[in-house]
């Protein structure tokens, strides 16, 4: 499979199966036709195609490689970020997504159980993924079978220390994010 990003670079993705999962290799070719590097992810347990998306708004696409698919639909993704002269593995995310949020974070929603969803808001720090805020959504249907209630809680905002935001500001801001609203069945 061939892909091209916004900078004119090409990516040739190859997928090979093995006894212990599959291997995804992605050849990175610059806009002059020179192969710059090959990204390799081993022990994959899904055949989803890689994605190329500017998750942090820096103008350069990240390489997002699906690694595993859980029974609840969550996917584990390896994320590669451009770091001056090459792509580096920034870490892994788990859930549905990831996507760039309107507030500039990398958001990913993960189904936990029937009534719980987790939403992480991530940034890059020194080319590594770092969670800034973690949200938990608890949704309970009414006994009557129609509608229900959802509660949004900030369970960790340590990535925002020193930001000057109060707990109430963080609650209001992140519980209103579209990705949180998407994971909330009862609005």
MDAnalysis code that builds the backbone (N, CA, C; Angstrom):
import MDAnalysis as mda
import numpy as np

u = mda.Universe.empty(561, n_residues=187, atom_resindex=np.repeat(np.arange(187), 3), trajectory=True)
u.add_TopologyAttr("name", ["N", "CA", "C"] * 187)
u.add_TopologyAttr("resid", np.arange(1, 188))
u.add_TopologyAttr("resname", ["UNK", "UNK", "UNK", "UNK", "UNK", "UNK", "UNK", "UNK", "UNK", "UNK", "UNK", "UNK", "UNK", "UNK", "UNK", "UNK", "UNK", "UNK", "UNK", "UNK", "UNK", "UNK", "UNK", "UNK", "UNK", "UNK", "UNK", "UNK", "UNK", "UNK", "UNK", "UNK", "UNK", "UNK", "UNK", "UNK", "UNK", "UNK", "UNK", "UNK", "UNK", "UNK", "UNK", "UNK", "UNK", "UNK", "UNK", "UNK", "UNK", "UNK", "UNK", "UNK", "UNK", "UNK", "UNK", "UNK", "UNK", "UNK", "UNK", "UNK", "UNK", "UNK", "UNK", "UNK", "UNK", "UNK", "UNK", "UNK", "UNK", "UNK", "UNK", "UNK", "UNK", "UNK", "UNK", "UNK", "UNK", "UNK", "UNK", "UNK", "UNK", "UNK", "UNK", "UNK", "UNK", "UNK", "UNK", "UNK", "UNK", "UNK", "UNK", "UNK", "UNK", "UNK", "UNK", "UNK", "UNK", "UNK", "UNK", "UNK", "UNK", "UNK", "UNK", "UNK", "UNK", "UNK", "UNK", "UNK", "UNK", "UNK", "UNK", "UNK", "UNK", "UNK", "UNK", "UNK", "UNK", "UNK", "UNK", "UNK", "UNK", "UNK", "UNK", "UNK", "UNK", "UNK", "UNK", "UNK", "UNK", "UNK", "UNK", "UNK", "UNK", "UNK", "UNK", "UNK", "UNK", "UNK", "UNK", "UNK", "UNK", "UNK", "UNK", "UNK", "UNK", "UNK", "UNK", "UNK", "UNK", "UNK", "UNK", "UNK", "UNK", "UNK", "UNK", "UNK", "UNK", "UNK", "UNK", "UNK", "UNK", "UNK", "UNK", "UNK", "UNK", "UNK", "UNK", "UNK", "UNK", "UNK", "UNK", "UNK", "UNK", "UNK", "UNK", "UNK", "UNK", "UNK", "UNK", "UNK", "UNK", "UNK", "UNK", "UNK", "UNK", "UNK", "UNK"])
u.atoms.positions = np.array([
    [0.840, -1.169, 0.000],
    [0.000, 0.000, 0.000],
    [0.886, 1.233, 0.000],
    [0.545, 2.186, -0.838],
    [1.306, 3.432, -0.925],
    [0.488, 4.587, -0.351],
    [1.162, 5.445, 0.421],
    [0.535, 6.615, 1.011],
    [1.448, 7.809, 0.753],
    [0.888, 9.000, 0.774],
    [1.665, 10.228, 0.638],
    [1.169, 11.208, 1.691],
    [2.113, 11.888, 2.360],
    [1.698, 12.862, 3.366],
    [1.704, 14.269, 2.780],
    [1.351, 15.248, 3.601],
    [1.249, 16.631, 3.152],
    [2.562, 17.254, 2.718],
    [3.688, 16.689, 3.126],
    [4.994, 17.245, 2.752],
    [5.523, 16.648, 1.454],
    [4.748, 15.740, 0.853],
    [5.170, 15.131, -0.403],
    [5.990, 13.865, -0.234],
    [6.167, 13.417, 1.007],
    [6.886, 12.171, 1.237],
    [5.960, 10.990, 0.977],
    [6.535, 9.873, 0.580],
    [5.771, 8.657, 0.314],
    [6.071, 7.615, 1.374],
    [5.091, 6.744, 1.577],
    [5.204, 5.661, 2.553],
    [4.701, 4.394, 1.878],
    [5.524, 3.378, 1.847],
    [5.127, 2.091, 1.289],
    [4.995, 1.119, 2.449],
    [3.756, 0.674, 2.678],
    [3.467, -0.215, 3.799],
    [3.384, -1.652, 3.306],
    [4.092, -2.528, 4.010],
    [4.068, -3.968, 3.710],
    [3.669, -4.717, 4.964],
    [2.845, -5.726, 4.770],
    [2.305, -6.498, 5.876],
    [2.616, -7.957, 5.613],
    [3.305, -8.609, 6.552],
    [3.604, -10.038, 6.393],
    [3.123, -10.788, 7.629],
    [2.509, -11.944, 7.404],
    [1.998, -12.763, 8.501],
    [3.057, -13.729, 8.984],
    [2.952, -14.077, 10.267],
    [3.877, -15.043, 10.852],
    [3.186, -15.844, 11.934],
    [3.905, -16.805, 12.499],
    [3.337, -17.655, 13.550],
    [3.013, -16.871, 14.825],
    [3.783, -15.838, 15.115],
    [3.586, -15.043, 16.333],
    [3.079, -13.654, 15.986],
    [2.028, -13.579, 15.182],
    [1.506, -12.285, 14.768],
    [2.143, -11.864, 13.460],
    [1.836, -10.662, 13.050],
    [2.306, -10.153, 11.763],
    [3.336, -9.053, 11.976],
    [3.968, -8.668, 10.880],
    [4.931, -7.567, 10.891],
    [4.483, -6.522, 9.877],
    [4.483, -5.275, 10.301],
    [4.180, -4.143, 9.416],
    [5.484, -3.378, 9.230],
    [5.914, -3.242, 7.993],
    [7.083, -2.394, 7.721],
    [6.628, -1.259, 6.815],
    [7.121, -0.070, 7.103],
    [6.752, 1.107, 6.335],
    [8.032, 1.788, 5.871],
    [8.233, 1.781, 4.574],
    [9.389, 2.438, 3.977],
    [9.064, 3.925, 3.828],
    [9.926, 4.783, 4.364],
    [9.724, 6.233, 4.338],
    [10.618, 6.812, 3.242],
    [9.990, 7.410, 2.239],
    [10.714, 7.917, 1.063],
    [10.498, 9.420, 0.974],
    [11.597, 10.187, 0.942],
    [11.456, 11.645, 0.910],
    [10.999, 12.116, -0.482],
    [10.808, 13.432, -0.627],
    [10.272, 13.957, -1.880],
    [11.270, 13.964, -3.035],
    [12.516, 13.497, -2.806],
    [13.482, 13.332, -3.902],
    [13.586, 11.871, -4.326],
    [12.824, 10.983, -3.656],
    [12.831, 9.566, -4.000],
    [13.812, 8.725, -3.197],
    [14.469, 9.320, -2.200],
    [15.451, 8.610, -1.384],
    [14.756, 7.971, -0.174],
    [15.034, 6.690, 0.064],
    [14.505, 6.013, 1.254],
    [15.254, 6.543, 2.467],
    [14.514, 7.131, 3.411],
    [15.109, 7.730, 4.600],
    [15.195, 6.762, 5.768],
    [14.193, 5.872, 5.885],
    [14.204, 4.891, 6.962],
    [13.075, 3.901, 6.721],
    [13.086, 2.827, 7.495],
    [12.006, 1.851, 7.471],
    [11.534, 1.647, 8.902],
    [10.248, 1.889, 9.107],
    [9.634, 1.675, 10.414],
    [9.147, 0.234, 10.467],
    [9.394, -0.462, 11.570],
    [8.998, -1.861, 11.680],
    [8.273, -2.080, 13.002],
    [7.071, -2.646, 12.916],
    [6.306, -3.059, 14.092],
    [6.064, -4.552, 13.971],
    [6.476, -5.303, 14.988],
    [6.320, -6.759, 14.995],
    [5.219, -7.184, 15.959],
    [4.823, -8.435, 15.852],
    [3.820, -9.030, 16.746],
    [2.495, -8.266, 16.705],
    [2.034, -7.973, 15.504],
    [0.746, -7.302, 15.317],
    [-0.373, -8.333, 15.278],
    [-1.507, -7.949, 15.804],
    [-2.650, -8.849, 15.800],
    [-3.890, -8.192, 15.193],
    [-3.680, -7.377, 14.197],
    [-4.741, -6.785, 13.400],
    [-4.162, -6.449, 12.038],
    [-5.002, -6.418, 11.034],
    [-4.532, -6.100, 9.690],
    [-5.047, -4.750, 9.215],
    [-5.384, -3.877, 10.136],
    [-5.804, -2.535, 9.756],
    [-4.630, -1.796, 9.120],
    [-4.940, -0.914, 8.184],
    [-3.905, -0.126, 7.510],
    [-3.396, 0.982, 8.423],
    [-2.142, 1.383, 8.231],
    [-1.628, 2.518, 8.999],
    [-2.341, 3.803, 8.577],
    [-2.305, 4.782, 9.456],
    [-2.877, 6.098, 9.168],
    [-1.765, 7.123, 9.211],
    [-1.948, 8.186, 8.455],
    [-1.008, 9.291, 8.420],
    [-1.821, 10.551, 8.677],
    [-1.580, 11.161, 9.844],
    [-2.409, 12.279, 10.263],
    [-1.597, 13.198, 11.165],
    [-1.766, 14.502, 10.965],
    [-1.090, 15.484, 11.807],
    [-1.864, 15.603, 13.115],
    [-1.466, 14.831, 14.101],
    [-2.182, 14.775, 15.370],
    [-1.913, 15.968, 16.277],
    [-0.776, 16.636, 16.094],
    [-0.421, 17.723, 17.007],
    [-0.411, 19.103, 16.352],
    [-0.755, 19.185, 15.077],
    [-0.867, 20.480, 14.421],
    [0.448, 21.140, 14.071],
    [1.543, 20.366, 14.001],
    [2.839, 20.953, 13.667],
    [3.110, 20.980, 12.163],
    [2.140, 20.523, 11.366],
    [2.301, 20.523, 9.917],
    [2.901, 19.253, 9.355],
    [3.257, 18.319, 10.202],
    [3.876, 17.067, 9.765],
    [3.036, 15.893, 10.250],
    [2.682, 14.989, 9.337],
    [1.868, 13.834, 9.722],
    [2.624, 12.906, 10.660],
    [1.895, 12.383, 11.651],
    [2.403, 11.279, 12.458],
    [2.017, 9.988, 11.733],
    [2.775, 8.922, 11.998],
    [2.464, 7.601, 11.463],
    [1.817, 6.818, 12.588],
    [0.592, 6.340, 12.345],
    [-0.194, 5.649, 13.367],
    [-0.434, 4.222, 12.870],
    [0.170, 3.254, 13.561],
    [0.114, 1.854, 13.131],
    [-0.737, 1.046, 14.113],
    [-1.872, 0.493, 13.653],
    [-2.674, -0.365, 14.524],
    [-1.914, -1.643, 14.879],
    [-1.875, -1.984, 16.163],
    [-1.123, -3.152, 16.623],
    [-2.015, -4.313, 17.048],
    [-3.117, -3.999, 17.712],
    [-3.934, -5.057, 18.288],
    [-5.376, -4.578, 18.370],
    [-6.306, -5.502, 18.213],
    [-7.726, -5.207, 18.314],
    [-8.306, -6.021, 19.458],
    [-8.899, -5.347, 20.444],
    [-9.498, -6.033, 21.591],
    [-10.950, -6.389, 21.280],
    [-11.509, -7.297, 22.056],
    [-12.885, -7.742, 21.854],
    [-13.891, -6.597, 21.998],
    [-13.569, -5.578, 22.803],
    [-14.488, -4.455, 22.994],
    [-14.353, -3.390, 21.901],
    [-13.500, -3.638, 20.911],
    [-13.339, -2.700, 19.803],
    [-12.171, -1.739, 19.946],
    [-11.569, -1.658, 21.130],
    [-10.406, -0.789, 21.295],
    [-9.249, -1.310, 20.456],
    [-8.493, -0.401, 19.895],
    [-7.314, -0.745, 19.106],
    [-6.095, -0.134, 19.790],
    [-5.016, -0.900, 19.874],
    [-3.743, -0.367, 20.356],
    [-2.967, 0.133, 19.151],
    [-2.502, 1.376, 19.223],
    [-1.782, 2.013, 18.121],
    [-0.360, 2.365, 18.538],
    [0.601, 2.086, 17.664],
    [1.951, 2.623, 17.825],
    [1.972, 3.954, 17.084],
    [2.515, 4.983, 17.721],
    [2.545, 6.318, 17.127],
    [4.000, 6.733, 16.899],
    [4.294, 7.117, 15.658],
    [5.617, 7.617, 15.295],
    [5.511, 9.093, 14.979],
    [6.480, 9.868, 15.475],
    [6.495, 11.316, 15.275],
    [7.805, 11.727, 14.618],
    [7.721, 12.734, 13.753],
    [8.906, 13.267, 13.095],
    [9.752, 14.011, 14.113],
    [11.050, 13.693, 14.160],
    [11.974, 14.329, 15.110],
    [13.215, 14.791, 14.366],
    [13.157, 15.913, 13.719],
    [14.251, 16.569, 13.008],
    [14.709, 15.826, 11.762],
    [15.197, 14.596, 11.897],
    [15.756, 13.893, 10.737],
    [15.140, 12.519, 10.490],
    [14.254, 12.080, 11.388],
    [13.645, 10.762, 11.219],
    [12.405, 10.648, 12.094],
    [11.629, 9.603, 11.827],
    [10.489, 9.301, 12.688],
    [10.981, 8.506, 13.886],
    [10.455, 8.848, 15.067],
    [10.772, 8.105, 16.284],
    [9.470, 7.571, 16.870],
    [9.575, 6.428, 17.514],
    [8.390, 5.825, 18.138],
    [8.085, 6.607, 19.409],
    [6.938, 7.290, 19.421],
    [6.584, 8.167, 20.532],
    [5.850, 7.431, 21.641],
    [5.306, 6.254, 21.345],
    [4.583, 5.500, 22.354],
    [3.369, 4.823, 21.750],
    [2.462, 4.389, 22.627],
    [1.255, 3.690, 22.195],
    [0.021, 4.345, 22.805],
    [-1.071, 4.283, 22.058],
    [-2.378, 4.739, 22.513],
    [-3.357, 3.592, 22.349],
    [-4.415, 3.583, 23.163],
    [-5.379, 2.503, 23.095],
    [-6.791, 3.074, 23.103],
    [-7.606, 2.651, 22.126],
    [-8.994, 3.077, 22.085],
    [-9.498, 3.218, 20.662],
    [-10.441, 4.139, 20.467],
    [-10.996, 4.466, 19.163],
    [-10.389, 5.789, 18.738],
    [-9.707, 5.817, 17.642],
    [-9.062, 7.077, 17.237],
    [-7.661, 6.800, 16.780],
    [-6.693, 7.570, 17.135],
    [-6.740, 8.853, 17.842],
    [-7.098, 10.001, 16.900],
    [-7.345, 11.170, 17.481],
    [-7.693, 12.333, 16.680],
    [-7.174, 13.601, 17.343],
    [-7.046, 14.648, 16.544],
    [-6.672, 15.956, 17.071],
    [-7.943, 16.628, 17.569],
    [-7.916, 17.083, 18.816],
    [-9.099, 17.730, 19.390],
    [-9.096, 19.218, 19.048],
    [-10.256, 19.883, 19.129],
    [-10.311, 21.326, 18.857],
    [-9.393, 22.148, 19.766],
    [-9.102, 21.635, 20.958],
    [-8.225, 22.365, 21.887],
    [-6.750, 22.050, 21.659],
    [-6.437, 21.218, 20.646],
    [-5.047, 20.967, 20.288],
    [-4.413, 19.738, 20.905],
    [-5.176, 18.962, 21.633],
    [-4.648, 17.728, 22.218],
    [-4.845, 16.562, 21.261],
    [-4.187, 15.463, 21.549],
    [-4.427, 14.209, 20.853],
    [-5.403, 13.444, 21.738],
    [-6.606, 13.238, 21.252],
    [-7.630, 12.586, 22.045],
    [-7.875, 11.169, 21.584],
    [-8.151, 10.303, 22.545],
    [-8.520, 8.927, 22.218],
    [-9.502, 8.434, 23.282],
    [-10.621, 7.873, 22.809],
    [-11.654, 7.348, 23.701],
    [-11.564, 5.835, 23.706],
    [-11.593, 5.247, 24.888],
    [-11.494, 3.789, 25.025],
    [-12.685, 3.267, 25.808],
    [-13.319, 2.242, 25.267],
    [-14.426, 1.600, 25.969],
    [-13.841, 0.719, 27.055],
    [-14.314, 0.931, 28.279],
    [-13.809, 0.172, 29.411],
    [-14.764, -0.979, 29.719],
    [-15.999, -0.648, 30.016],
    [-17.056, -1.643, 30.249],
    [-18.327, -1.087, 29.635],
    [-19.425, -1.778, 29.869],
    [-20.711, -1.335, 29.343],
    [-21.038, 0.089, 29.784],
    [-20.708, 0.439, 31.018],
    [-21.089, 1.758, 31.529],
    [-19.929, 2.748, 31.630],
    [-18.705, 2.308, 31.395],
    [-17.557, 3.207, 31.544],
    [-16.777, 3.383, 30.244],
    [-16.420, 4.630, 29.960],
    [-15.481, 4.977, 28.891],
    [-14.360, 5.782, 29.526],
    [-13.170, 5.662, 28.961],
    [-12.015, 6.457, 29.372],
    [-11.597, 7.316, 28.174],
    [-11.285, 8.569, 28.408],
    [-10.802, 9.443, 27.340],
    [-9.498, 10.078, 27.805],
    [-8.459, 9.899, 27.013],
    [-7.166, 10.504, 27.319],
    [-6.891, 11.674, 26.391],
    [-6.314, 12.722, 26.943],
    [-5.870, 13.884, 26.175],
    [-4.352, 13.936, 26.286],
    [-3.689, 13.787, 25.164],
    [-2.245, 13.603, 25.119],
    [-1.550, 14.740, 24.389],
    [-0.262, 14.915, 24.693],
    [0.616, 15.841, 23.979],
    [1.926, 15.101, 23.709],
    [2.783, 15.746, 22.967],
    [4.142, 15.234, 22.800],
    [5.074, 16.064, 23.665],
    [5.946, 15.379, 24.370],
    [6.986, 16.047, 25.149],
    [8.292, 15.351, 24.812],
    [9.229, 16.088, 24.217],
    [10.486, 15.500, 23.745],
    [10.217, 14.289, 22.850],
    [9.243, 14.452, 21.955],
    [8.875, 13.423, 20.966],
    [8.312, 12.144, 21.591],
    [7.840, 12.227, 22.817],
    [7.200, 11.089, 23.481],
    [5.772, 11.479, 23.841],
    [4.856, 10.524, 23.736],
    [3.486, 10.786, 24.147],
    [3.418, 10.965, 25.657],
    [2.643, 11.942, 26.090],
    [2.475, 12.222, 27.519],
    [1.013, 12.594, 27.756],
    [0.366, 11.877, 28.667],
    [-1.036, 12.179, 28.941],
    [-1.138, 13.425, 29.814],
    [-1.949, 14.388, 29.357],
    [-2.152, 15.627, 30.104],
    [-3.368, 15.529, 31.016],
    [-4.448, 14.921, 30.493],
    [-5.701, 14.825, 31.248],
    [-6.337, 13.472, 30.956],
    [-6.918, 12.883, 32.005],
    [-7.637, 11.616, 31.838],
    [-9.065, 11.814, 32.358],
    [-10.033, 11.459, 31.510],
    [-11.449, 11.628, 31.816],
    [-12.105, 10.257, 31.898],
    [-12.999, 10.087, 32.871],
    [-13.802, 8.873, 32.965],
    [-15.263, 9.267, 32.808],
    [-15.982, 8.504, 31.979],
    [-17.401, 8.740, 31.764],
    [-18.159, 7.524, 32.275],
    [-19.071, 7.763, 33.196],
    [-19.926, 6.699, 33.713],
    [-21.338, 6.959, 33.200],
    [-21.909, 5.982, 32.515],
    [-23.252, 6.131, 31.953],
    [-24.142, 5.008, 32.462],
    [-25.257, 5.395, 33.033],
    [-26.186, 4.407, 33.580],
    [-27.570, 4.600, 32.960],
    [-28.089, 3.534, 32.324],
    [-29.445, 3.648, 31.768],
    [-30.482, 3.693, 32.885],
    [-31.614, 4.338, 32.593],
    [-32.734, 4.350, 33.545],
    [-33.331, 2.957, 33.643],
    [-33.961, 2.675, 34.761],
    [-34.638, 1.385, 34.947],
    [-35.791, 1.200, 33.968],
    [-36.325, 2.300, 33.477],
    [-37.470, 2.222, 32.568],
    [-37.057, 1.821, 31.160],
    [-35.757, 1.814, 30.872],
    [-35.265, 1.407, 29.557],
    [-35.098, 2.543, 28.575],
    [-35.490, 3.741, 28.929],
    [-35.328, 4.881, 28.022],
    [-34.454, 5.948, 28.644],
    [-33.397, 6.328, 27.972],
    [-32.520, 7.377, 28.475],
    [-31.653, 6.913, 29.621],
    [-31.100, 7.877, 30.337],
    [-30.234, 7.572, 31.457],
    [-29.433, 8.786, 31.855],
    [-28.417, 8.570, 32.664],
    [-27.551, 9.671, 33.101],
    [-26.098, 9.327, 32.816],
    [-25.336, 10.350, 32.554],
    [-23.894, 10.200, 32.351],
    [-23.173, 11.192, 33.252],
    [-22.087, 10.729, 33.829],
    [-21.270, 11.570, 34.692],
    [-19.860, 11.608, 34.115],
    [-19.328, 12.805, 33.958],
    [-17.959, 12.985, 33.461],
    [-17.089, 13.417, 34.631],
    [-15.988, 12.668, 34.846],
    [-15.056, 12.981, 35.941],
    [-13.644, 13.117, 35.377],
    [-12.924, 14.075, 35.888],
    [-11.493, 14.186, 35.587],
    [-10.794, 13.333, 36.634],
    [-10.112, 12.278, 36.201],
    [-9.450, 11.396, 37.162],
    [-7.965, 11.704, 37.305],
    [-7.421, 12.437, 36.339],
    [-6.009, 12.840, 36.432],
    [-5.786, 14.036, 35.528],
    [-5.302, 15.113, 36.101],
    [-4.971, 16.307, 35.321],
    [-3.553, 16.761, 35.640],
    [-2.711, 15.818, 36.063],
    [-1.349, 16.184, 36.468],
    [-0.542, 16.776, 35.315],
    [-0.931, 16.465, 34.082],
    [-0.236, 17.031, 32.929],
    [-0.511, 18.506, 32.728],
    [-1.436, 19.060, 33.504],
    [-1.753, 20.487, 33.411],
    [-1.238, 21.279, 34.604],
    [-0.415, 20.643, 35.458],
    [0.094, 21.365, 36.626],
    [0.866, 22.594, 36.155],
    [0.624, 23.693, 36.830],
    [1.275, 24.944, 36.460],
    [0.552, 25.694, 35.365],
    [-0.585, 25.181, 34.901],
    [-1.313, 25.841, 33.817],
    [-2.160, 27.006, 34.301],
    [-2.418, 27.065, 35.622],
    [-3.261, 28.117, 36.163],
    [-4.743, 27.782, 36.113],
    [-5.093, 26.629, 35.533],
    [-6.489, 26.226, 35.474],
    [-6.932, 25.635, 36.808],
    [-8.126, 25.998, 37.242],
    [-8.681, 25.411, 38.458],
    [-9.275, 24.048, 38.116],
    [-9.579, 23.263, 39.148],
    [-10.237, 21.967, 38.923],
    [-11.555, 22.157, 38.182],
    [-12.302, 23.194, 38.543],
    [-13.586, 23.466, 37.881],
    [-13.373, 23.826, 36.408],
    [-12.333, 24.627, 36.119],
    [-12.015, 24.978, 34.722],
    [-11.698, 23.722, 33.909],
    [-10.890, 22.839, 34.485],
    [-10.488, 21.605, 33.799],
    [-11.709, 20.729, 33.547],
    [-12.560, 20.585, 34.563],
    [-13.784, 19.790, 34.432],
    [-14.661, 20.346, 33.307],
    [-14.889, 21.636, 33.323],
    [-15.768, 22.256, 32.332],
    [-15.171, 22.143, 30.929],
    [-13.912, 22.398, 30.804],
    [-13.260, 22.408, 29.493],
    [-13.202, 21.017, 28.861],
    [-12.723, 20.029, 29.611],
    [-12.492, 18.718, 29.015],
    [-13.759, 17.869, 28.917],
    [-14.702, 18.040, 29.827],
    [-15.962, 17.297, 29.708],
    [-16.818, 17.817, 28.559],
    [-16.513, 18.997, 28.051],
    [-17.243, 19.558, 26.908],
    [-16.585, 19.231, 25.566],
    [-15.436, 18.592, 25.580],
    [-14.745, 18.259, 24.323],
    [-15.608, 17.318, 23.476],
    [-15.620, 17.485, 22.156],
    [-16.425, 16.614, 21.285],
    [-16.135, 15.120, 21.458],
    [-14.891, 14.752, 21.682],
    [-14.575, 13.325, 21.830],
    [-15.200, 12.760, 23.106],
    [-15.331, 13.571, 24.150],
    [-15.994, 13.130, 25.381],
    [-17.496, 13.036, 25.133],
    [-18.044, 14.013, 24.439],
    [-19.478, 13.977, 24.116],
    [-19.793, 12.751, 23.257],
    [-18.884, 12.398, 22.341],
    [-19.077, 11.218, 21.487],
    [-19.169, 9.951, 22.338],
    [-18.365, 9.853, 23.383],
    [-18.315, 8.649, 24.219],
    [-19.373, 8.671, 25.328],
    [-20.239, 9.680, 25.332],
    [-21.260, 9.824, 26.354],
    [-22.626, 9.512, 25.744],
    [-23.211, 8.353, 26.045],
    [-24.472, 7.988, 25.398],
    [-25.667, 8.817, 25.855],
    [-25.679, 9.274, 27.097],
    [-26.802, 10.057, 27.618],
    [-26.339, 11.482, 27.821],
    [-26.754, 12.370, 26.957],
    [-26.267, 13.746, 26.989],
    [-27.176, 14.670, 27.745],
])
